[in-house]
């Protein structure tokens, strides 16, 4: 792996090619997610949980496939991950689309701007972001724990705090993921990088849905 800031012409070209390949995979995965969300729009919450577990299994299988250098298999698992996660999220998206369709479009637009802006920052920076990666990881753990606590304990303003904290955490993760994308040149990593960036965008979209819906309540 080339050292950051020390790209040669070939390394820079490989990095740009990897960027294009990864973002193409993100776009196709988003398409599969949209298909899954449409198919799963009427599913019950129980089925949603089943498909969430299945999407996690797809991620684990992708990591195993990458270690075996099976790029075709990993890409197939990435697309399966997209459609299964769409099935899991379909009822949520359908609820917002039925009750406040404008919120869905606003959230999609805000997500696109969020990812474009922070992605550009991450891709352009040459600073060492290892500290940000650690803080973002622990922030994600705190976010998960906080979300579980709010299921059982009523906390005033918890939904707003959860959404804002989520956007802050995924802002950090987005910057870190795009820097990883710039610093890598191994094309086998493209599906995993695409999965990570897709998850960043999906979570940001869901947090914006919560925020914008709250403003309309």
Secondary structure, 3 states (H helix, E strand, C coil): CCCCCCCCHHHHHHHHHHHHHHHHHHHHHHHHHHHHHHHCCCCCHHHHHHHHHHHHHHHHHHHHHHHCCCHHHHHHHHHHHHHHHHHHHHHHHHHHHHHCHHHHHHHHHHHHHHHHHHHHHHHHCCCCCHHHHHHHHHHHHHHHHHHHHHHHCCCCCHHHHHHHHHHHHHHHHHHHHHHHHHHCCCHHHHHHHHHHHHHHHHHHHHHHHHHHHHHHC
